[in-house]
Amino acid sequence: MARRGGFAGGMPGNMNNLMKQAQRMQRQMEENKKALDEKEFKATAGGGAVEVVMTGAHEMKAITIDPDAVDPDDVETLQDMIIVAVNDVLGQITEESGKLMGGMGMGF
């Protein structure tokens, strides 16, 4: 009587190869994520009046503001420059993440 369903002796070769490939991809994704998290990104606004440094893990490392950019009568412009710099650095992180993870069908 022939057995039906299942595989005698474990996984077939193709399934085993797929599992190994998936494990390699997972390790590579973890390595890429760690490298991205540790990398620093920098953006400026207002001709360099505001500079923001952030890691790929979205940790703010520094905000530098040129004292000449501080005008008590025009706080809104300074706020806008900070927003522009932060959004720029976040965009850089997103782009780099897409490059690292996108090739594997993953986006972070």
C-alpha positions, 0 to 999 in steps of 0.5 A: 500500500502506497503512502499518500501525503507527507514526505518520508525522511523529512523535507524535500531538497527544494523546501530545505533550500528555501528554508536556508535561503529565508534564514540567510535573507533574515540574517542579512535584513537584521545586519542591514537594519543594525547598520542603518540604525547606527548610521548618522544622517545630517540635514541643514536648512536656512543656508546652514542656519539649522543643522539636524543630526539623527541616527537611522533608528530615528534618535536625535543626536544634535540640533545646531542653530546659528545664533544669527538665526535666532530673532525674537521677533521672528520665531516662526522662521526658526521653527520652519527651518527646524521642521525643514531640516528634521523632515529632510533628515527623516527623508534621507533615513527613509530613502536609505532604508528603502535601498537597504531593505527594498531589494529584499522586498521589505520596506521599513 
